[in-house]
Amino acid sequence: MLKKERHTYIIRQVNLHNKVLSSDLAIELNVSEDTVRRDLNELHESGQVVKVHGGALSRSYHYPFQHNNIYAADAKKGIARKGIGLIKDGMVVLTGGGTTIIEMVTMLPPDLSVTIFTISPPVALQLADHPLIKVVLIGGELSKDSQVCTGTQVVSYLGEIKFDLCFLGTNGISLQDGVTDSDLDIVQVKKAMIKASKRLVIMCIAEKLNSVQRMRVCDLQQISCLITDLDPADHILQAYRKQHLQLY
């Protein structure tokens, strides 16, 4: 594979999954990790990715967020609008982080009165000026890569509350492996979030369907609603429809 082809592949994987590991890219591209590191250095220097220890982040996922850098921005806005339709006055809502959820909370109507707990400082900051929403930031160790709080303190806190809805983004989702991620600390927090919530809403651009990361977050049967940028009747979602998921 030529360097230009490798760079194109790396950029797509970074944008699609928000974060990639050098070790995984080396296997997928059948090159050495040294080659991948050189590629990531070049892409970082050209401003196309953010290089971090062990891999790279999407520029749209890295704080401070620049809206013109958000990958699949229109698709994520459409998903966000669908998500808002599930939130009703008086609910106690829990959210993860990521650009789709930030889009959603940015668009929440000013007359909506709910309580939103979040593990994401950027999400909390987006809600700071909302007139009626009570915002609770669940603090812990900040993951500098993902901009969310992790650790035993977060997991313990989540065990004390019951939430009406939990909104999570995902790095991968498939019929066989369910919802998956690449970061162990974040996986543990997401598991606690799911356990603490009556309903789980997964928000996912269609490009992530049928993709798999290293670590399982939950089975498809634990998902109440799957929101994508597709029409719920789209043939691509047929197999997920058969799993009795509510599709939006």
N, C-alpha and C positions, 0 to 999 in steps of 0.2 A: 504494500500500500504506500503510495506517495505521501510526502509530508502534508501537502495541501489536503489530501483526502483524510489523513489522520486528524488534521485540525478541524475540518468540517464535522467529522464524527464526534470529536471531543466537545465541540461547542454545542452540538445538538444534545448530547448526553447531559452536559452541565445544565443547559437551559431546561431540559425535560425533568431532571431529577433534583435540581437545585444544588446538589453536591455530588461529586464523583471522587473516588479513591484512585490514586495512581496505580495501586496494585491491581485493581479491577480492570482499569484501562489497558494495562500491559497484557493481561490475559486476553481481553476482547480483541485487541489490535495485533496480538502475537508479536510484540516487540518487548524490549527490555524496559525496566522501570526507569533507567537512565534516559532512554529515548523519550519516554512519557514526560519525565521531569523537564527535559529541554523544550518539549512542545508546550508544556504548561507555562514555562518561563516566557516563551515567545508570545503566547496568547495573553498572558498577564501584561507584558510590556506594551502590547498593542491595544490594551483596554477591553479585550473581549471576554475575559474571565477574571476572577479574583483568586490568585493562588494562595493556598493555605497549607499548613503542615499536612502532608500525606495526600494532598489532592487539590481540588479547586471548587470554587463556588460560582454560581451564577451571579452576575452583576445585579440582576433584579432582586436577588435574595439577600443582598448584603447591605447593612445599614450604613449611611442613610440611604433610604430607598429613592431611586429616581424613576418616576413613572414612565419616562420615555425609554427606560431600559427593561421594562417588564416583558417577559416572554409571553406570547399569546395573550396580550392584554385584553383584546376584545372578547375572547373566549372566557377569560376569567371574570370580566365584568358581567357577562351573561349568566355565569354560574352564581356569582354573588347575588344578582337580582332574584334568582330562583330561591336561594337560601333565605333571603329576607322574608319571603312569603311564608316560611315555616315558623317565624318568630312572632309570638302573640304577647299582648300586654300581660304583665304579671309573671312572666316566665323567669326562671333562673337558668341562665345559659352559660355554658363553658366552651371556650375556644382554645385551639392551638394557635400556631403562628403561620406565617407564609403570606405570599402576595394576594392569593385569592381571598383569604379571610380579611386581610387589610382592606381590600376593595369592598368587601361586604359591609364592614363596620363603618366605612367612610360614607356609604350610601344609606345608612339606616335613617328612617324618617324622623323628623324632630319631635313628633308627637308620640313616639314609641316609648313606653315606660316599662323597662325590664331591668334586671340585675345581670350583669355580665362579668363572670370570672374568666380570667385568661392567664396563661403562662407566658404570654408574649408581651414584653414591654412596648414594642412598636404598636401593637393592637391597642393596648391601654392608652397610649398617648393619642392615638387617632380618636379615641372616645372621650378625651378629656374635656372637650367643649360641648358635648351633647347635653342639652338642658335637662333631660329626664332620666337618663340611664345612669344607674349606680354601677361604678366600675371597681372591681377588686382584682388587683394584680397579685397572683400567687408567686411569691418570691422564693428563690433558691439560688443554686449556682447557675450563672448565666453561661449558656453555650454561645460562645462568640461566633461560631459558624452559623448556627441556626437562629440565633436571636430569641431563644426561649429559655425559660428557667427549668432546670432539671435537679435531680438528686433526691435523697431520702426525705428531706424536709417537704418537698413538693408532693411526693407520693403519700406521705403521712397526712398532710393537710387535706388532700383529695378524699381520703378515707372517711372524713368527718362530715361530708356534705353530699346531698343527693340533688342532681341537676336534672332539669326537664329535657334539655337538648345539649348534645356535645357536637361541635363542628370541628372536624379535622381535615386537613389536607393529607395527601399521601404521596410518597415517592414511587410506589408501585402498587398495582392491584391486578389480580388474576383469578381465574376460576379455581385453579388448583391450590394456590398458595394464599389466597385472601389478600389482606392489606399488609404490605411489607415496607421496611425502612432499612437504612444502612447504618444507623447510629444506635448503639445499645442503650445509652442513657436516655435518649429520646423515646425509644421503644418502651422502656420501663414506665416512663411517665404517661405515654399514650395508653398503655394497658390499664393504668390506674384511673385515667380519665374515663375510659370506656366503662370500667367497673362501677364508677360513681354516677353514671348517667342512665336515665330511663331510655333515651333514644340516641342512637349514634348516626350522625350525618357525615358522609364522606363526600368531599368536594374534589373533583378530579377532571382535568382536561382529557379529552378523548385520546390524545396521543399516549397517555400513561396506561390506558387499558391494556391488559395482557402483558404488562411488564412486571418484573420480579426483582426485588432487592434481597439482601442477605438475610434479614431478620424478620420474622413474622410478628405483626402487631395483633391481628385478629383474623378470625375466619369470616367469610362472607355472611354467614348466618347471624353474626353479631351486628351487622349493619341494618339500620332501619331504613335509611334513605341514601341513595346514590345520586349525586347531582353532577351532571356533565354538561358540556356545551352542545351536546347533540339533542335532537328531538327524542323524547322517550320512546317513540315508535321506531327509531332508526334500527336497521337490521344489525348494525354492529353491536347493539345492546341486547340482541335476542337471547344470547346465552345467559346474560345476567338477569334478564327478565324471568327466565326459567328458575332462577334461584329464589324467586318470590320477593325480590327487593322492590321497594318503592322507588321508581325512577322519575327524575325530574330533569 
